[in-house]
């Protein structure tokens, strides 16, 4: 079969284009270290990589969620520890003030300290995170957990929990609430009870001992709630650490499988690079040599 000049030129151009494309692909692979440069290189492997990427992204999000929950719980734990110490100091002062042997100066000092401890507890429960959200207000994070308009302390937040997904199908409550810790039944709380006792310390009445007993009970009940909340936080921290460790191991596995599927075999790529370069050189040399041939060369 006779090959025309036009057909020969098209064959040479097609060969040059094919080898140039192959050379470009292998150079890109060697530059990035990735075997797959586009979906069509290996459709099945590409689908596997997409699934692995989604799984890796989900793991990263779970780990970020865990870190955020741990930060919130740690902040609450710090403030609850402060409340715990304040309540214990309050209890000592109440016992000291109930023995009936205080001087007026001692009583004034005790009242001042009780008021300071009360304000410290209020401040702890109205603490905010770095974004200005109130830590102990439940889901009403835009308002303080406690307020006092003059008629006594009121818990304005709710007892709803902020739930965060920390693993597939697993959620974790990320907050403790002032409502769960402070409210003692009948809408009363330890801060109002301490205020009532302070009134008795300033002007004792026949109800003095009853207020002392009520205050000790309120302090003890609130202490129990605070310690219970701190224990719960510790348990959540342990669970979060376990889940974070499991996510870390899963991420290592996903990364390894991804690398095994997508990583380039540089030895094999070097052989292809040499083959494409040799083919290009041979094609270019043949094209020039044959293109220069003429019938007059044979005369």
Order of alpha helices (4+ residues) and beta strands (2+ residues): alpha-alpha-alpha-beta-beta-beta-beta-alpha-alpha-alpha-alpha
